[in-house]
Amino acid sequence: MHISIRAEERFTFVVAFLRDDGWAFHEYTPDEFMQMSYIPPFKIFFNVPVGGDRVVMSRNGSGAVALSRRRLTMMSELFARFRGGER
């Protein structure tokens, strides 16, 4: 979505769906598409080893961001601001 904001005049979202008589396509501008979009609460993923060993999984080479108390607090505060109507 952020790319569409930088090139709004050249960007269109296309949604396709199948009807009885064939495919239908609806085009939306970035502004129109944002009106139909929402931001869900942040998701936190975890990997727990199965078995007797307590192992900390390596994140080297992945795009994952390690969770910390500070990051959890920051995420909670940001989402609270979103829910409060701040734009």
PDB file of N, CA, C and O in Angstrom:
ATOM      1  N   MET A   1       0.824  -1.195   0.000  1.00  0.00           N
ATOM      2  CA  MET A   1       0.000   0.000   0.000  1.00  0.00           C
ATOM      3  C   MET A   1       0.865   1.253   0.000  1.00  0.00           C
ATOM      4  O   MET A   1       0.511   2.237  -0.650  1.00  0.00           O
ATOM      5  N   HIS A   2       2.003   1.245   0.720  1.00  0.00           N
ATOM      6  CA  HIS A   2       2.798   2.469   0.809  1.00  0.00           C
ATOM      7  C   HIS A   2       3.346   2.900  -0.543  1.00  0.00           C
ATOM      8  O   HIS A   2       3.551   4.094  -0.761  1.00  0.00           O
ATOM      9  N   ILE A   3       3.591   1.967  -1.458  1.00  0.00           N
ATOM     10  CA  ILE A   3       4.070   2.324  -2.791  1.00  0.00           C
ATOM     11  C   ILE A   3       2.979   3.077  -3.545  1.00  0.00           C
ATOM     12  O   ILE A   3       3.267   4.009  -4.296  1.00  0.00           O
ATOM     13  N   SER A   4       1.728   2.673  -3.343  1.00  0.00           N
ATOM     14  CA  SER A   4       0.638   3.345  -4.045  1.00  0.00           C
ATOM     15  C   SER A   4       0.487   4.797  -3.610  1.00  0.00           C
ATOM     16  O   SER A   4       0.024   5.626  -4.394  1.00  0.00           O
ATOM     17  N   ILE A   5       0.862   5.117  -2.392  1.00  0.00           N
ATOM     18  CA  ILE A   5       0.766   6.497  -1.910  1.00  0.00           C
ATOM     19  C   ILE A   5       1.821   7.370  -2.578  1.00  0.00           C
ATOM     20  O   ILE A   5       1.576   8.542  -2.865  1.00  0.00           O
ATOM     21  N   ARG A   6       2.988   6.798  -2.822  1.00  0.00           N
ATOM     22  CA  ARG A   6       4.066   7.575  -3.453  1.00  0.00           C
ATOM     23  C   ARG A   6       3.831   7.804  -4.939  1.00  0.00           C
ATOM     24  O   ARG A   6       4.370   8.758  -5.502  1.00  0.00           O
ATOM     25  N   ALA A   7       3.043   6.959  -5.587  1.00  0.00           N
ATOM     26  CA  ALA A   7       2.768   7.096  -7.021  1.00  0.00           C
ATOM     27  C   ALA A   7       1.265   7.008  -7.249  1.00  0.00           C
ATOM     28  O   ALA A   7       0.802   6.277  -8.124  1.00  0.00           O
ATOM     29  N   GLU A   8       0.523   7.744  -6.471  1.00  0.00           N
ATOM     30  CA  GLU A   8      -0.932   7.635  -6.458  1.00  0.00           C
ATOM     31  C   GLU A   8      -1.573   7.840  -7.825  1.00  0.00           C
ATOM     32  O   GLU A   8      -2.551   7.171  -8.159  1.00  0.00           O
ATOM     33  N   GLU A   9      -1.036   8.745  -8.604  1.00  0.00           N
ATOM     34  CA  GLU A   9      -1.633   9.047  -9.907  1.00  0.00           C
ATOM     35  C   GLU A   9      -1.463   7.902 -10.904  1.00  0.00           C
ATOM     36  O   GLU A   9      -2.150   7.867 -11.925  1.00  0.00           O
ATOM     37  N   ARG A  10      -0.558   6.969 -10.621  1.00  0.00           N
ATOM     38  CA  ARG A  10      -0.312   5.847 -11.543  1.00  0.00           C
ATOM     39  C   ARG A  10      -0.713   4.504 -10.953  1.00  0.00           C
ATOM     40  O   ARG A  10      -0.415   3.468 -11.547  1.00  0.00           O
ATOM     41  N   PHE A  11      -1.370   4.489  -9.819  1.00  0.00           N
ATOM     42  CA  PHE A  11      -1.613   3.234  -9.124  1.00  0.00           C
ATOM     43  C   PHE A  11      -3.106   2.976  -8.987  1.00  0.00           C
ATOM     44  O   PHE A  11      -3.869   3.882  -8.653  1.00  0.00           O
ATOM     45  N   THR A  12      -3.527   1.731  -9.247  1.00  0.00           N
ATOM     46  CA  THR A  12      -4.915   1.314  -9.096  1.00  0.00           C
ATOM     47  C   THR A  12      -4.942  -0.077  -8.475  1.00  0.00           C
ATOM     48  O   THR A  12      -4.155  -0.946  -8.850  1.00  0.00           O
ATOM     49  N   PHE A  13      -5.847  -0.283  -7.526  1.00  0.00           N
ATOM     50  CA  PHE A  13      -6.069  -1.611  -6.977  1.00  0.00           C
ATOM     51  C   PHE A  13      -7.180  -2.265  -7.795  1.00  0.00           C
ATOM     52  O   PHE A  13      -8.225  -1.658  -8.030  1.00  0.00           O
ATOM     53  N   VAL A  14      -6.954  -3.487  -8.219  1.00  0.00           N
ATOM     54  CA  VAL A  14      -7.947  -4.211  -9.004  1.00  0.00           C
ATOM     55  C   VAL A  14      -8.368  -5.444  -8.214  1.00  0.00           C
ATOM     56  O   VAL A  14      -7.534  -6.251  -7.803  1.00  0.00           O
ATOM     57  N   VAL A  15      -9.674  -5.575  -8.009  1.00  0.00           N
ATOM     58  CA  VAL A  15     -10.239  -6.731  -7.331  1.00  0.00           C
ATOM     59  C   VAL A  15     -11.047  -7.516  -8.366  1.00  0.00           C
ATOM     60  O   VAL A  15     -11.916  -6.958  -9.037  1.00  0.00           O
ATOM     61  N   ALA A  16     -10.757  -8.801  -8.489  1.00  0.00           N
ATOM     62  CA  ALA A  16     -11.447  -9.653  -9.455  1.00  0.00           C
ATOM     63  C   ALA A  16     -12.262 -10.702  -8.709  1.00  0.00           C
ATOM     64  O   ALA A  16     -11.814 -11.252  -7.703  1.00  0.00           O
ATOM     65  N   PHE A  17     -13.444 -10.970  -9.206  1.00  0.00           N
ATOM     66  CA  PHE A  17     -14.254 -12.030  -8.626  1.00  0.00           C
ATOM     67  C   PHE A  17     -15.053 -12.699  -9.735  1.00  0.00           C
ATOM     68  O   PHE A  17     -15.389 -12.079 -10.744  1.00  0.00           O
ATOM     69  N   LEU A  18     -15.347 -13.966  -9.528  1.00  0.00           N
ATOM     70  CA  LEU A  18     -16.021 -14.779 -10.532  1.00  0.00           C
ATOM     71  C   LEU A  18     -17.527 -14.745 -10.299  1.00  0.00           C
ATOM     72  O   LEU A  18     -18.017 -15.025  -9.205  1.00  0.00           O
ATOM     73  N   ARG A  19     -18.229 -14.401 -11.341  1.00  0.00           N
ATOM     74  CA  ARG A  19     -19.699 -14.417 -11.318  1.00  0.00           C
ATOM     75  C   ARG A  19     -20.161 -15.540 -12.238  1.00  0.00           C
ATOM     76  O   ARG A  19     -19.354 -16.193 -12.900  1.00  0.00           O
ATOM     77  N   ASP A  20     -21.465 -15.752 -12.266  1.00  0.00           N
ATOM     78  CA  ASP A  20     -22.016 -16.807 -13.125  1.00  0.00           C
ATOM     79  C   ASP A  20     -21.639 -16.619 -14.588  1.00  0.00           C
ATOM     80  O   ASP A  20     -21.383 -17.590 -15.299  1.00  0.00           O
ATOM     81  N   ASP A  21     -21.606 -15.373 -15.033  1.00  0.00           N
ATOM     82  CA  ASP A  21     -21.343 -15.101 -16.446  1.00  0.00           C
ATOM     83  C   ASP A  21     -19.879 -14.762 -16.730  1.00  0.00           C
ATOM     84  O   ASP A  21     -19.570 -14.301 -17.829  1.00  0.00           O
ATOM     85  N   GLY A  22     -18.981 -14.972 -15.790  1.00  0.00           N
ATOM     86  CA  GLY A  22     -17.554 -14.719 -16.012  1.00  0.00           C
ATOM     87  C   GLY A  22     -16.958 -13.831 -14.943  1.00  0.00           C
ATOM     88  O   GLY A  22     -17.564 -13.583 -13.900  1.00  0.00           O
ATOM     89  N   TRP A  23     -15.777 -13.366 -15.221  1.00  0.00           N
ATOM     90  CA  TRP A  23     -15.044 -12.540 -14.262  1.00  0.00           C
ATOM     91  C   TRP A  23     -15.532 -11.105 -14.282  1.00  0.00           C
ATOM     92  O   TRP A  23     -15.893 -10.567 -15.329  1.00  0.00           O
ATOM     93  N   ALA A  24     -15.538 -10.496 -13.107  1.00  0.00           N
ATOM     94  CA  ALA A  24     -15.846  -9.070 -12.964  1.00  0.00           C
ATOM     95  C   ALA A  24     -14.645  -8.411 -12.288  1.00  0.00           C
ATOM     96  O   ALA A  24     -14.030  -8.989 -11.392  1.00  0.00           O
ATOM     97  N   PHE A  25     -14.324  -7.209 -12.722  1.00  0.00           N
ATOM     98  CA  PHE A  25     -13.172  -6.491 -12.193  1.00  0.00           C
ATOM     99  C   PHE A  25     -13.618  -5.117 -11.703  1.00  0.00           C
ATOM    100  O   PHE A  25     -14.332  -4.399 -12.403  1.00  0.00           O
ATOM    101  N   HIS A  26     -13.193  -4.763 -10.503  1.00  0.00           N
ATOM    102  CA  HIS A  26     -13.455  -3.431  -9.965  1.00  0.00           C
ATOM    103  C   HIS A  26     -12.122  -2.764  -9.690  1.00  0.00           C
ATOM    104  O   HIS A  26     -11.227  -3.360  -9.091  1.00  0.00           O
ATOM    105  N   GLU A  27     -12.001  -1.533 -10.130  1.00  0.00           N
ATOM    106  CA  GLU A  27     -10.775  -0.764  -9.898  1.00  0.00           C
ATOM    107  C   GLU A  27     -11.031   0.271  -8.809  1.00  0.00           C
ATOM    108  O   GLU A  27     -12.105   0.867  -8.726  1.00  0.00           O
ATOM    109  N   TYR A  28     -10.004   0.465  -7.972  1.00  0.00           N
ATOM    110  CA  TYR A  28     -10.101   1.413  -6.866  1.00  0.00           C
ATOM    111  C   TYR A  28      -8.846   2.266  -6.802  1.00  0.00           C
ATOM    112  O   TYR A  28      -7.740   1.777  -7.032  1.00  0.00           O
ATOM    113  N   THR A  29      -9.023   3.534  -6.490  1.00  0.00           N
ATOM    114  CA  THR A  29      -7.873   4.400  -6.227  1.00  0.00           C
ATOM    115  C   THR A  29      -7.325   4.042  -4.846  1.00  0.00           C
ATOM    116  O   THR A  29      -8.014   3.383  -4.068  1.00  0.00           O
ATOM    117  N   PRO A  30      -6.107   4.461  -4.526  1.00  0.00           N
ATOM    118  CA  PRO A  30      -5.597   4.214  -3.172  1.00  0.00           C
ATOM    119  C   PRO A  30      -6.521   4.764  -2.083  1.00  0.00           C
ATOM    120  O   PRO A  30      -6.717   4.103  -1.063  1.00  0.00           O
ATOM    121  N   ASP A  31      -7.090   5.952  -2.273  1.00  0.00           N
ATOM    122  CA  ASP A  31      -8.008   6.507  -1.272  1.00  0.00           C
ATOM    123  C   ASP A  31      -9.251   5.649  -1.101  1.00  0.00           C
ATOM    124  O   ASP A  31      -9.686   5.401   0.024  1.00  0.00           O
ATOM    125  N   GLU A  32      -9.829   5.191  -2.212  1.00  0.00           N
ATOM    126  CA  GLU A  32     -11.010   4.336  -2.130  1.00  0.00           C
ATOM    127  C   GLU A  32     -10.677   3.019  -1.432  1.00  0.00           C
ATOM    128  O   GLU A  32     -11.455   2.522  -0.618  1.00  0.00           O
ATOM    129  N   PHE A  33      -9.509   2.460  -1.759  1.00  0.00           N
ATOM    130  CA  PHE A  33      -9.125   1.180  -1.177  1.00  0.00           C
ATOM    131  C   PHE A  33      -8.867   1.311   0.323  1.00  0.00           C
ATOM    132  O   PHE A  33      -9.194   0.401   1.086  1.00  0.00           O
ATOM    133  N   MET A  34      -8.284   2.430   0.755  1.00  0.00           N
ATOM    134  CA  MET A  34      -8.047   2.644   2.183  1.00  0.00           C
ATOM    135  C   MET A  34      -9.357   2.728   2.956  1.00  0.00           C
ATOM    136  O   MET A  34      -9.411   2.315   4.114  1.00  0.00           O
ATOM    137  N   GLN A  35     -10.421   3.257   2.337  1.00  0.00           N
ATOM    138  CA  GLN A  35     -11.716   3.340   3.007  1.00  0.00           C
ATOM    139  C   GLN A  35     -12.287   1.956   3.314  1.00  0.00           C
ATOM    140  O   GLN A  35     -13.108   1.808   4.220  1.00  0.00           O
ATOM    141  N   MET A  36     -11.853   0.945   2.562  1.00  0.00           N
ATOM    142  CA  MET A  36     -12.344  -0.419   2.765  1.00  0.00           C
ATOM    143  C   MET A  36     -11.326  -1.280   3.510  1.00  0.00           C
ATOM    144  O   MET A  36     -11.520  -2.489   3.637  1.00  0.00           O
ATOM    145  N   SER A  37     -10.257  -0.683   3.998  1.00  0.00           N
ATOM    146  CA  SER A  37      -9.176  -1.427   4.639  1.00  0.00           C
ATOM    147  C   SER A  37      -9.149  -1.156   6.137  1.00  0.00           C
ATOM    148  O   SER A  37      -9.718  -0.172   6.610  1.00  0.00           O
ATOM    149  N   TYR A  38      -8.487  -2.032   6.874  1.00  0.00           N
ATOM    150  CA  TYR A  38      -8.332  -1.829   8.308  1.00  0.00           C
ATOM    151  C   TYR A  38      -7.008  -2.414   8.756  1.00  0.00           C
ATOM    152  O   TYR A  38      -6.402  -3.219   8.048  1.00  0.00           O
ATOM    153  N   ILE A  39      -6.568  -2.011   9.923  1.00  0.00           N
ATOM    154  CA  ILE A  39      -5.333  -2.517  10.519  1.00  0.00           C
ATOM    155  C   ILE A  39      -5.729  -3.380  11.704  1.00  0.00           C
ATOM    156  O   ILE A  39      -6.272  -2.868  12.683  1.00  0.00           O
ATOM    157  N   PRO A  40      -5.466  -4.689  11.633  1.00  0.00           N
ATOM    158  CA  PRO A  40      -5.796  -5.543  12.773  1.00  0.00           C
ATOM    159  C   PRO A  40      -4.771  -5.351  13.885  1.00  0.00           C
ATOM    160  O   PRO A  40      -3.712  -4.768  13.657  1.00  0.00           O
ATOM    161  N   PRO A  41      -5.077  -5.838  15.088  1.00  0.00           N
ATOM    162  CA  PRO A  41      -4.054  -5.798  16.148  1.00  0.00           C
ATOM    163  C   PRO A  41      -2.793  -6.523  15.675  1.00  0.00           C
ATOM    164  O   PRO A  41      -2.858  -7.459  14.879  1.00  0.00           O
ATOM    165  N   PHE A  42      -1.663  -6.076  16.177  1.00  0.00           N
ATOM    166  CA  PHE A  42      -0.401  -6.700  15.801  1.00  0.00           C
ATOM    167  C   PHE A  42      -0.409  -8.180  16.168  1.00  0.00           C
ATOM    168  O   PHE A  42      -0.981  -8.574  17.184  1.00  0.00           O
ATOM    169  N   LYS A  43       0.221  -8.980  15.346  1.00  0.00           N
ATOM    170  CA  LYS A  43       0.357 -10.405  15.632  1.00  0.00           C
ATOM    171  C   LYS A  43       1.788 -10.662  16.089  1.00  0.00           C
ATOM    172  O   LYS A  43       2.741 -10.075  15.576  1.00  0.00           O
ATOM    173  N   ILE A  44       1.907 -11.537  17.046  1.00  0.00           N
ATOM    174  CA  ILE A  44       3.229 -11.943  17.524  1.00  0.00           C
ATOM    175  C   ILE A  44       3.361 -13.435  17.270  1.00  0.00           C
ATOM    176  O   ILE A  44       2.553 -14.230  17.750  1.00  0.00           O
ATOM    177  N   PHE A  45       4.370 -13.803  16.521  1.00  0.00           N
ATOM    178  CA  PHE A  45       4.605 -15.200  16.195  1.00  0.00           C
ATOM    179  C   PHE A  45       5.689 -15.753  17.107  1.00  0.00           C
ATOM    180  O   PHE A  45       6.587 -15.022  17.527  1.00  0.00           O
ATOM    181  N   PHE A  46       5.607 -17.024  17.408  1.00  0.00           N
ATOM    182  CA  PHE A  46       6.609 -17.636  18.264  1.00  0.00           C
ATOM    183  C   PHE A  46       6.890 -19.051  17.785  1.00  0.00           C
ATOM    184  O   PHE A  46       6.046 -19.689  17.155  1.00  0.00           O
ATOM    185  N   ASN A  47       8.085 -19.530  18.094  1.00  0.00           N
ATOM    186  CA  ASN A  47       8.501 -20.896  17.795  1.00  0.00           C
ATOM    187  C   ASN A  47       8.866 -21.562  19.108  1.00  0.00           C
ATOM    188  O   ASN A  47       9.799 -21.141  19.791  1.00  0.00           O
ATOM    189  N   VAL A  48       8.137 -22.588  19.452  1.00  0.00           N
ATOM    190  CA  VAL A  48       8.411 -23.324  20.677  1.00  0.00           C
ATOM    191  C   VAL A  48       8.882 -24.714  20.264  1.00  0.00           C
ATOM    192  O   VAL A  48       8.173 -25.416  19.544  1.00  0.00           O
ATOM    193  N   PRO A  49      10.066 -25.119  20.711  1.00  0.00           N
ATOM    194  CA  PRO A  49      10.545 -26.452  20.334  1.00  0.00           C
ATOM    195  C   PRO A  49       9.703 -27.541  20.985  1.00  0.00           C
ATOM    196  O   PRO A  49       9.265 -27.405  22.127  1.00  0.00           O
ATOM    197  N   VAL A  50       9.484 -28.608  20.253  1.00  0.00           N
ATOM    198  CA  VAL A  50       8.737 -29.745  20.775  1.00  0.00           C
ATOM    199  C   VAL A  50       9.753 -30.768  21.263  1.00  0.00           C
ATOM    200  O   VAL A  50      10.643 -31.174  20.515  1.00  0.00           O
ATOM    201  N   GLY A  51       9.622 -31.170  22.485  1.00  0.00           N
ATOM    202  CA  GLY A  51      10.573 -32.109  23.062  1.00  0.00           C
ATOM    203  C   GLY A  51      11.069 -31.600  24.395  1.00  0.00           C
ATOM    204  O   GLY A  51      10.516 -30.650  24.950  1.00  0.00           O
ATOM    205  N   GLY A  52      12.091 -32.215  24.902  1.00  0.00           N
ATOM    206  CA  GLY A  52      12.577 -31.881  26.228  1.00  0.00           C
ATOM    207  C   GLY A  52      13.533 -30.715  26.287  1.00  0.00           C
ATOM    208  O   GLY A  52      13.743 -30.152  27.362  1.00  0.00           O
ATOM    209  N   ASP A  53      14.122 -30.330  25.164  1.00  0.00           N
ATOM    210  CA  ASP A  53      15.132 -29.269  25.187  1.00  0.00           C
ATOM    211  C   ASP A  53      14.492 -27.894  25.127  1.00  0.00           C
ATOM    212  O   ASP A  53      13.524 -27.668  24.400  1.00  0.00           O
ATOM    213  N   ARG A  54      15.055 -26.980  25.911  1.00  0.00           N
ATOM    214  CA  ARG A  54      14.645 -25.575  25.841  1.00  0.00           C
ATOM    215  C   ARG A  54      15.662 -24.870  24.976  1.00  0.00           C
ATOM    216  O   ARG A  54      16.788 -24.618  25.405  1.00  0.00           O
ATOM    217  N   VAL A  55      15.272 -24.555  23.771  1.00  0.00           N
ATOM    218  CA  VAL A  55      16.190 -23.987  22.794  1.00  0.00           C
ATOM    219  C   VAL A  55      15.654 -22.642  22.336  1.00  0.00           C
ATOM    220  O   VAL A  55      14.456 -22.496  22.091  1.00  0.00           O
ATOM    221  N   VAL A  56      16.528 -21.671  22.223  1.00  0.00           N
ATOM    222  CA  VAL A  56      16.165 -20.379  21.637  1.00  0.00           C
ATOM    223  C   VAL A  56      16.468 -20.469  20.148  1.00  0.00           C
ATOM    224  O   VAL A  56      17.610 -20.688  19.745  1.00  0.00           O
ATOM    225  N   MET A  57      15.435 -20.297  19.342  1.00  0.00           N
ATOM    226  CA  MET A  57      15.582 -20.421  17.897  1.00  0.00           C
ATOM    227  C   MET A  57      16.340 -19.217  17.333  1.00  0.00           C
ATOM    228  O   MET A  57      16.112 -18.082  17.751  1.00  0.00           O
ATOM    229  N   SER A  58      17.226 -19.468  16.398  1.00  0.00           N
ATOM    230  CA  SER A  58      17.981 -18.402  15.758  1.00  0.00           C
ATOM    231  C   SER A  58      17.116 -17.707  14.713  1.00  0.00           C
ATOM    232  O   SER A  58      16.352 -18.361  14.004  1.00  0.00           O
ATOM    233  N   ARG A  59      17.231 -16.402  14.617  1.00  0.00           N
ATOM    234  CA  ARG A  59      16.519 -15.630  13.600  1.00  0.00           C
ATOM    235  C   ARG A  59      17.484 -15.115  12.545  1.00  0.00           C
ATOM    236  O   ARG A  59      17.094 -14.322  11.688  1.00  0.00           O
ATOM    237  N   ASN A  60      18.720 -15.547  12.593  1.00  0.00           N
ATOM    238  CA  ASN A  60      19.711 -15.076  11.624  1.00  0.00           C
ATOM    239  C   ASN A  60      19.248 -15.339  10.201  1.00  0.00           C
ATOM    240  O   ASN A  60      18.802 -16.439   9.872  1.00  0.00           O
ATOM    241  N   GLY A  61      19.357 -14.334   9.376  1.00  0.00           N
ATOM    242  CA  GLY A  61      18.993 -14.476   7.977  1.00  0.00           C
ATOM    243  C   GLY A  61      17.519 -14.278   7.672  1.00  0.00           C
ATOM    244  O   GLY A  61      17.144 -14.216   6.501  1.00  0.00           O
ATOM    245  N   SER A  62      16.681 -14.179   8.678  1.00  0.00           N
ATOM    246  CA  SER A  62      15.259 -13.969   8.414  1.00  0.00           C
ATOM    247  C   SER A  62      14.941 -12.478   8.542  1.00  0.00           C
ATOM    248  O   SER A  62      15.751 -11.695   9.038  1.00  0.00           O
ATOM    249  N   GLY A  63      13.771 -12.113   8.093  1.00  0.00           N
ATOM    250  CA  GLY A  63      13.332 -10.729   8.220  1.00  0.00           C
ATOM    251  C   GLY A  63      12.612 -10.469   9.523  1.00  0.00           C
ATOM    252  O   GLY A  63      12.071  -9.383   9.733  1.00  0.00           O
ATOM    253  N   ALA A  64      12.600 -11.463  10.407  1.00  0.00           N
ATOM    254  CA  ALA A  64      11.875 -11.337  11.670  1.00  0.00           C
ATOM    255  C   ALA A  64      12.547 -10.333  12.596  1.00  0.00           C
ATOM    256  O   ALA A  64      13.767 -10.166  12.574  1.00  0.00           O
ATOM    257  N   VAL A  65      11.745  -9.680  13.394  1.00  0.00           N
ATOM    258  CA  VAL A  65      12.219  -8.745  14.408  1.00  0.00           C
ATOM    259  C   VAL A  65      12.003  -9.397  15.756  1.00  0.00           C
ATOM    260  O   VAL A  65      10.893  -9.827  16.072  1.00  0.00           O
ATOM    261  N   ALA A  66      13.057  -9.474  16.554  1.00  0.00           N
ATOM    262  CA  ALA A  66      12.964 -10.112  17.869  1.00  0.00           C
ATOM    263  C   ALA A  66      12.045  -9.306  18.783  1.00  0.00           C
ATOM    264  O   ALA A  66      12.098  -8.076  18.804  1.00  0.00           O
ATOM    265  N   LEU A  67      11.209 -10.006  19.532  1.00  0.00           N
ATOM    266  CA  LEU A  67      10.302  -9.364  20.475  1.00  0.00           C
ATOM    267  C   LEU A  67      11.059  -9.013  21.754  1.00  0.00           C
ATOM    268  O   LEU A  67      11.862  -9.799  22.257  1.00  0.00           O
ATOM    269  N   SER A  68      10.790  -7.837  22.255  1.00  0.00           N
ATOM    270  CA  SER A  68      11.352  -7.406  23.535  1.00  0.00           C
ATOM    271  C   SER A  68      10.243  -6.673  24.288  1.00  0.00           C
ATOM    272  O   SER A  68       9.213  -6.327  23.709  1.00  0.00           O
ATOM    273  N   ARG A  69      10.462  -6.443  25.573  1.00  0.00           N
ATOM    274  CA  ARG A  69       9.461  -5.692  26.346  1.00  0.00           C
ATOM    275  C   ARG A  69       9.266  -4.300  25.766  1.00  0.00           C
ATOM    276  O   ARG A  69       8.142  -3.805  25.688  1.00  0.00           O
ATOM    277  N   ARG A  70      10.356  -3.673  25.363  1.00  0.00           N
ATOM    278  CA  ARG A  70      10.277  -2.320  24.802  1.00  0.00           C
ATOM    279  C   ARG A  70       9.450  -2.317  23.516  1.00  0.00           C
ATOM    280  O   ARG A  70       8.587  -1.458  23.332  1.00  0.00           O
ATOM    281  N   ARG A  71       9.714  -3.276  22.628  1.00  0.00           N
ATOM    282  CA  ARG A  71       8.960  -3.340  21.371  1.00  0.00           C
ATOM    283  C   ARG A  71       7.491  -3.669  21.616  1.00  0.00           C
ATOM    284  O   ARG A  71       6.614  -3.127  20.942  1.00  0.00           O
ATOM    285  N   LEU A  72       7.222  -4.538  22.560  1.00  0.00           N
ATOM    286  CA  LEU A  72       5.842  -4.870  22.891  1.00  0.00           C
ATOM    287  C   LEU A  72       5.104  -3.636  23.409  1.00  0.00           C
ATOM    288  O   LEU A  72       3.954  -3.397  23.042  1.00  0.00           O
ATOM    289  N   THR A  73       5.756  -2.867  24.247  1.00  0.00           N
ATOM    290  CA  THR A  73       5.163  -1.627  24.759  1.00  0.00           C
ATOM    291  C   THR A  73       4.925  -0.637  23.628  1.00  0.00           C
ATOM    292  O   THR A  73       3.867  -0.011  23.552  1.00  0.00           O
ATOM    293  N   MET A  74       5.908  -0.501  22.753  1.00  0.00           N
ATOM    294  CA  MET A  74       5.772   0.422  21.615  1.00  0.00           C
ATOM    295  C   MET A  74       4.603   0.015  20.714  1.00  0.00           C
ATOM    296  O   MET A  74       3.822   0.862  20.281  1.00  0.00           O
ATOM    297  N   MET A  75       4.490  -1.283  20.437  1.00  0.00           N
ATOM    298  CA  MET A  75       3.398  -1.766  19.595  1.00  0.00           C
ATOM    299  C   MET A  75       2.050  -1.501  20.256  1.00  0.00           C
ATOM    300  O   MET A  75       1.108  -1.065  19.594  1.00  0.00           O
ATOM    301  N   SER A  76       1.956  -1.756  21.529  1.00  0.00           N
ATOM    302  CA  SER A  76       0.701  -1.536  22.256  1.00  0.00           C
ATOM    303  C   SER A  76       0.322  -0.063  22.246  1.00  0.00           C
ATOM    304  O   SER A  76      -0.844   0.274  22.040  1.00  0.00           O
ATOM    305  N   GLU A  77       1.286   0.811  22.464  1.00  0.00           N
ATOM    306  CA  GLU A  77       1.015   2.243  22.472  1.00  0.00           C
ATOM    307  C   GLU A  77       0.597   2.735  21.086  1.00  0.00           C
ATOM    308  O   GLU A  77      -0.325   3.541  20.961  1.00  0.00           O
ATOM    309  N   LEU A  78       1.277   2.250  20.050  1.00  0.00           N
ATOM    310  CA  LEU A  78       0.934   2.663  18.688  1.00  0.00           C
ATOM    311  C   LEU A  78      -0.474   2.211  18.325  1.00  0.00           C
ATOM    312  O   LEU A  78      -1.251   2.987  17.768  1.00  0.00           O
ATOM    313  N   PHE A  79      -0.807   0.967  18.633  1.00  0.00           N
ATOM    314  CA  PHE A  79      -2.143   0.481  18.302  1.00  0.00           C
ATOM    315  C   PHE A  79      -3.209   1.238  19.095  1.00  0.00           C
ATOM    316  O   PHE A  79      -4.291   1.504  18.570  1.00  0.00           O
ATOM    317  N   ALA A  80      -2.925   1.583  20.327  1.00  0.00           N
ATOM    318  CA  ALA A  80      -3.863   2.378  21.128  1.00  0.00           C
ATOM    319  C   ALA A  80      -4.090   3.742  20.479  1.00  0.00           C
ATOM    320  O   ALA A  80      -5.211   4.250  20.472  1.00  0.00           O
ATOM    321  N   ARG A  81      -3.032   4.328  19.936  1.00  0.00           N
ATOM    322  CA  ARG A  81      -3.173   5.615  19.223  1.00  0.00           C
ATOM    323  C   ARG A  81      -4.025   5.443  17.986  1.00  0.00           C
ATOM    324  O   ARG A  81      -4.871   6.288  17.696  1.00  0.00           O
ATOM    325  N   PHE A  82      -3.814   4.344  17.236  1.00  0.00           N
ATOM    326  CA  PHE A  82      -4.642   4.078  16.050  1.00  0.00           C
ATOM    327  C   PHE A  82      -6.109   3.964  16.438  1.00  0.00           C
ATOM    328  O   PHE A  82      -6.974   4.551  15.788  1.00  0.00           O
ATOM    329  N   ARG A  83      -6.389   3.218  17.486  1.00  0.00           N
ATOM    330  CA  ARG A  83      -7.777   2.984  17.910  1.00  0.00           C
ATOM    331  C   ARG A  83      -8.410   4.259  18.459  1.00  0.00           C
ATOM    332  O   ARG A  83      -9.631   4.412  18.430  1.00  0.00           O
ATOM    333  N   GLY A  84      -7.585   5.168  18.957  1.00  0.00           N
ATOM    334  CA  GLY A  84      -8.100   6.412  19.512  1.00  0.00           C
ATOM    335  C   GLY A  84      -8.481   7.430  18.453  1.00  0.00           C
ATOM    336  O   GLY A  84      -8.972   8.511  18.779  1.00  0.00           O
ATOM    337  N   GLY A  85      -8.262   7.098  17.196  1.00  0.00           N
ATOM    338  CA  GLY A  85      -8.664   7.998  16.125  1.00  0.00           C
ATOM    339  C   GLY A  85      -7.590   8.941  15.655  1.00  0.00           C
ATOM    340  O   GLY A  85      -7.845   9.780  14.791  1.00  0.00           O
ATOM    341  N   GLU A  86      -6.391   8.831  16.198  1.00  0.00           N
ATOM    342  CA  GLU A  86      -5.313   9.700  15.740  1.00  0.00           C
ATOM    343  C   GLU A  86      -4.974   9.356  14.299  1.00  0.00           C
ATOM    344  O   GLU A  86      -4.913   8.182  13.935  1.00  0.00           O
ATOM    345  N   ARG A  87      -4.753  10.376  13.478  1.00  0.00           N
ATOM    346  CA  ARG A  87      -4.452  10.139  12.059  1.00  0.00           C
ATOM    347  C   ARG A  87      -3.117  10.709  11.698  1.00  0.00           C
ATOM    348  O   ARG A  87      -2.693  10.607  10.547  1.00  0.00           O
TER     349      ARG A  87
END
